[in-house]
Amino acid sequence: MSNNSKIWLSSPHMGGSEQQFVKEAFDTNWVAPLGPNVSGFEKDLEHYIGENSQVAALSSGTGAIHLGLILLGVQAGDEVICQSMTFSASANPILYLGAIPVFVDSEPETWNICPEALEEAIKDRIAKGKKPKAIIGVHLYGMPFKIDEIKAIADAYQIPLLEDSAEALGSTYKGRKCGTFGEIGVLSFNGNKIITTSGGGALVTSKPEIKSKAVFMATQARDNAPHYQHSEIGYNYRMSNICAGIGRGQMQVLDKHVGLRRGMHQWYADFFAKIDGVTLFSEPSDDFYSNHWLSAIVIDPEKTGGKTSTDLRLALESANIESRPLWKPMHLQPIFEQYPYYGGKISQDLFENGLCLPSGSNTTEEEKNRIFAELQLFF
Ligand SMILES: *Cc1c(COP(=O)(O)O)cnc(C)c1O
């Protein structure tokens, strides 16, 4: 590898035993969307996140959100509240169902769904004649949202919470694993996530009957009959036994990789402590424990002598170091801008001044030195 090879934001990081699980799948001819790796991976996840969770391994996090909304009873014409600042995959499944997204701003501490704006949205939608069918909260970059506050509102209005924990496997709130707080939790194992199955996701629930229903829906909703009999619309969303084999290997190194990501975050914390006008995205209190999937900063150009997040991104790019703006809020996206929005400009300000920095658990010392040198030069 050349000295100037690309440093990625977040790339797959194998632990070593993944290929053994995949090989076993080939050796036993379980090359299918079911098999021992699928149930093994589900068991590993259930054991890891605890709380008597039931996990259904699926082909993507997006598919898990889609099925989750169906299982919560969302239908065409219903309204679903969604955190605006997130990846579009949190919100797209609302439209798959012909339902209507209602977007809500973030609060500045966790960058996630704001309790006040959420309650305002619920009250106003009810006043306009429609009670929202579900609330989608997201743990951005691994940072848990204000779970107690959000759950209290969801409970008070009796609206189920779908917890998009796609970025937060390994994060905890008050000692409990993210993914276990909502009526339904969602995980993602896409290539850039904290662990990967090369592509995959999971639906988390505390109820065995919801898990069986999710698996039923994810395997074409086939009724119990010798022939192909269907009384519900099904989907092809099950995880393959090959992908699940990668997942089983990744589970062996999950905690180690969370530690390495948190180490990257600490390394940035040490650097930015000396820099005026840069805030590193960090836990607001001991209740929050982020896997720090991505380390992110916000730059205040008034305190950096006019240097902006865009300037930094371009400087890093010229050194072949990847960085990326924060998620652009959904209410500012062409596909979603006609839908209702509640809140102010917190998420917009974060988007305009924020930047995600290389955070991979496989970042080498040499790469860290290159990043450090570029940051030094820039600031
Ligand atoms: C990655 C991601 C998803 C989608 O997961 P896929 O497995 O890529 O479909 C959903 N929500 C958030 C917040 C994500 O980061």
The ligand as a Gaussian input file, in Angstrom:
#p B3LYP/6-31G(d) Opt

LIG

0 1
 C      -27.727000       2.367000       7.762000
 C      -28.959000       2.954000       8.317000
 C      -30.227000       2.441000       8.010000
 C      -30.459000       1.397000       6.949000
 O      -29.826000       0.220000       7.148000
 P      -29.450000      -0.684000       5.848000
 O      -29.022000      -1.961000       6.470000
 O      -28.352000       0.027000       5.137000
 O      -30.674000      -0.823000       5.028000
 C      -31.328000       2.998000       8.629000
 N      -31.219000       4.002000       9.494000
 C      -30.018000       4.540000       9.798000
 C      -29.970000       5.649000      10.782000
 C      -28.856000       4.048000       9.214000
 O      -27.686000       4.605000       9.489000

